[in-house]
Amino acid sequence: MPVLNASPTLGDLLKFELNASYTRETVTLKAGTSYPLGAVLGRIAASGEYRLSPAAEVVGDEGAETAIAVLLQAVDATDGAATGLIAARGPVILADAALAFDASVDQPAERAAKITQLAALGLVARATV
């Protein structure tokens, strides 16, 4: 019998949201990558575009090193900037296992720092069963 694999869904990521009209925003994602559902994002100060939040400041993308949002849908922006729906403020509870981090966020302390930055905005990541 074949094994069926399903892509992650919003229900895998979003566990509680008080009011979607308040917590969500549509933003522009920086070109050059495919963003997965649950991507932890930062905002580039100069352009206002969002990208995966790196562990440290990246020249040209200053400001994005602070995690301020979570992407609520997968978005392919490889060929150009694209729009995406984000959780921008809480109260929101997210499954921590469903969060997707920039490749530079590869240490537990860096991941914890991103989760703390999100929690300051009411975007709380919790272990779920």
Salt bridges, closest charged atoms under 4 A:
GLU17 OE1 - ARG24 NH2 2.78
GLU25 OE2 - ARG89 NH2 2.16
ASP61 OD2 - LYS30 NZ 2.75
ASP61 OD2 - ARG51 NH1 2.77
ASP102 OD1 - ARG51 NH2 3.40
